[in-house]
Amino acid sequence: MADSATLRPASPEDYKAIVAVLDDWWGRPVASSLPRLFLDHFWSTSRVAEDERGLAGFLVAFFSPSQPRVAYVHFIGVRPDQRRSGLARRLYEEFADRARQQGCTEMRAITAPGNTGSIRFHENLGFTASELTVDYNGPGRSMITFRRLLEQAAAAP
Ligand SMILES: CC(C)(COP(=O)(O)OP(=O)(O)OC[C@H]1O[C@@H](n2cnc3c(N)ncnc32)[C@H](O)[C@@H]1OP(=O)(O)O)[C@@H](O)C(=O)NCCC(=O)NCCS
């Protein structure tokens, strides 16, 4: 159950545990896309979910320093035995709440075109997926981009 996992802010020390599971959780080599700098410099906006078996999920994300209204999720992963229980949604919505408090008006993310699970997951969370964005990350590295507007809470009367 997603509720049985505890969420906490990430720390730079979490990098070792996260990088150790990346290729297994994604089912292909992706570790080079999450270098250590993300945990060293964006730990405070990232989150780790833990349960009795240890690392249950994580979200690596930040509020864009260059586009202050944009909150960006770089990586989200959930341990295979914990999938489809709402844990990733919980991680995303907790980040969305913090993004709103920061004044962000939209969230963005990207995924590889073959990652159909990620595309369906993001669409379920209210993201709009782009068409294939050719050479997004350089020659031969096309991506799907996601965008979701963040509605602001109504002001108190
Ligand atoms: C994508 C991933 C993070 C989803 O985690 P999860 O905890 O299983 O997702 P949730 O249980 O919170 O699901 C949220 C919604 O997305 C849907 N969803 C989740 N995975 C899905 C999939 N593979 N295909 C279709 N829909 C999916 C769920 O049904 C749910 O919708 P609902 O609430 O309307 O029923 C997880 O499958 C994963 O870690 N995959 C490998 C890593 C990856 O590809 N990450 C994304 C790119 S960075």
The ligand as an SDF file (V2000), in Angstrom:
LIG
                    3D

 48 50  0  0  0  0  0  0  0  0999 V2000
    5.9880    4.9530  -13.7660 C   0  0  0  0  0  0  0  0  0  0  0  0
    5.9910    4.5590  -12.2820 C   0  0  0  0  0  0  0  0  0  0  0  0
    6.8120    5.6000  -11.5040 C   0  0  0  0  0  0  0  0  0  0  0  0
    4.5390    4.5410  -11.7700 C   0  0  0  0  0  0  0  0  0  0  0  0
    4.5670    4.2670  -10.3810 O   0  0  0  0  0  0  0  0  0  0  0  0
    3.2790    3.6890   -9.6020 P   0  0  0  0  0  0  0  0  0  0  0  0
    3.5340    3.8730   -8.1360 O   0  0  0  0  0  0  0  0  0  0  0  0
    2.9970    2.3250  -10.0760 O   0  0  0  0  0  0  0  0  0  0  0  0
    2.1200    4.6690  -10.0850 O   0  0  0  0  0  0  0  0  0  0  0  0
    0.7290    4.9220   -9.3060 P   0  0  0  0  0  0  0  0  0  0  0  0
    0.3170    3.6550   -8.6460 O   0  0  0  0  0  0  0  0  0  0  0  0
    0.8730    6.1220   -8.4350 O   0  0  0  0  0  0  0  0  0  0  0  0
   -0.2350    5.2200  -10.5310 O   0  0  0  0  0  0  0  0  0  0  0  0
   -0.8350    6.4890  -10.7810 C   0  0  0  0  0  0  0  0  0  0  0  0
   -1.7570    6.3440  -11.9690 C   0  0  0  0  0  0  0  0  0  0  0  0
   -1.0080    5.9940  -13.1520 O   0  0  0  0  0  0  0  0  0  0  0  0
   -1.4500    4.7330  -13.6760 C   0  0  0  0  0  0  0  0  0  0  0  0
   -0.2820    3.9590  -14.0980 N   0  0  0  0  0  0  0  0  0  0  0  0
    0.8280    3.7070  -13.3950 C   0  0  0  0  0  0  0  0  0  0  0  0
    1.6890    2.9500  -14.1130 N   0  0  0  0  0  0  0  0  0  0  0  0
    1.0600    2.7090  -15.2920 C   0  0  0  0  0  0  0  0  0  0  0  0
    1.4330    1.9570  -16.4540 C   0  0  0  0  0  0  0  0  0  0  0  0
    2.6210    1.3000  -16.5260 N   0  0  0  0  0  0  0  0  0  0  0  0
    0.5730    1.9230  -17.4830 N   0  0  0  0  0  0  0  0  0  0  0  0
   -0.6320    2.5730  -17.4340 C   0  0  0  0  0  0  0  0  0  0  0  0
   -1.0360    3.3040  -16.3440 N   0  0  0  0  0  0  0  0  0  0  0  0
   -0.1920    3.3570  -15.2980 C   0  0  0  0  0  0  0  0  0  0  0  0
   -2.1350    4.0440  -12.5090 C   0  0  0  0  0  0  0  0  0  0  0  0
   -3.1030    3.1210  -12.9610 O   0  0  0  0  0  0  0  0  0  0  0  0
   -2.7480    5.2110  -11.7660 C   0  0  0  0  0  0  0  0  0  0  0  0
   -3.9700    5.6490  -12.3710 O   0  0  0  0  0  0  0  0  0  0  0  0
   -5.3440    5.6420  -11.5530 P   0  0  0  0  0  0  0  0  0  0  0  0
   -5.0730    6.3490  -10.2410 O   0  0  0  0  0  0  0  0  0  0  0  0
   -6.2660    6.4020  -12.4550 O   0  0  0  0  0  0  0  0  0  0  0  0
   -5.6540    4.2010  -11.3670 O   0  0  0  0  0  0  0  0  0  0  0  0
    6.5850    3.1310  -12.0780 C   0  0  0  0  0  0  0  0  0  0  0  0
    5.9390    2.2290  -12.9400 O   0  0  0  0  0  0  0  0  0  0  0  0
    8.0850    3.0300  -12.3130 C   0  0  0  0  0  0  0  0  0  0  0  0
    8.8840    3.2400  -11.3810 O   0  0  0  0  0  0  0  0  0  0  0  0
    8.5060    2.7170  -13.5750 N   0  0  0  0  0  0  0  0  0  0  0  0
    9.9310    2.6060  -13.9110 C   0  0  0  0  0  0  0  0  0  0  0  0
   10.5950    3.9470  -13.8760 C   0  0  0  0  0  0  0  0  0  0  0  0
   10.0050    4.9520  -14.8530 C   0  0  0  0  0  0  0  0  0  0  0  0
    9.7630    4.6430  -16.0090 O   0  0  0  0  0  0  0  0  0  0  0  0
    9.7910    6.2170  -14.3720 N   0  0  0  0  0  0  0  0  0  0  0  0
    9.1750    7.2730  -15.1560 C   0  0  0  0  0  0  0  0  0  0  0  0
   10.1290    8.0040  -16.0450 C   0  0  0  0  0  0  0  0  0  0  0  0
   11.2760    9.0530  -15.1320 S   0  0  0  0  0  0  0  0  0  0  0  0
  1  2  1  0
  2  3  1  0
  2  4  1  0
  2 36  1  0
  4  5  1  0
  5  6  1  0
  6  7  2  0
  6  8  1  0
  6  9  1  0
  9 10  1  0
 10 11  2  0
 10 12  1  0
 10 13  1  0
 13 14  1  0
 14 15  1  0
 15 16  1  0
 15 30  1  0
 16 17  1  0
 17 18  1  0
 17 28  1  0
 18 19  1  0
 18 27  1  0
 19 20  2  0
 20 21  1  0
 21 22  1  0
 21 27  2  0
 22 23  1  0
 22 24  2  0
 24 25  1  0
 25 26  2  0
 26 27  1  0
 28 29  1  0
 28 30  1  0
 30 31  1  0
 31 32  1  0
 32 33  2  0
 32 34  1  0
 32 35  1  0
 36 37  1  0
 36 38  1  0
 38 39  2  0
 38 40  1  0
 40 41  1  0
 41 42  1  0
 42 43  1  0
 43 44  2  0
 43 45  1  0
 45 46  1  0
 46 47  1  0
 47 48  1  0
M  END
$$$$
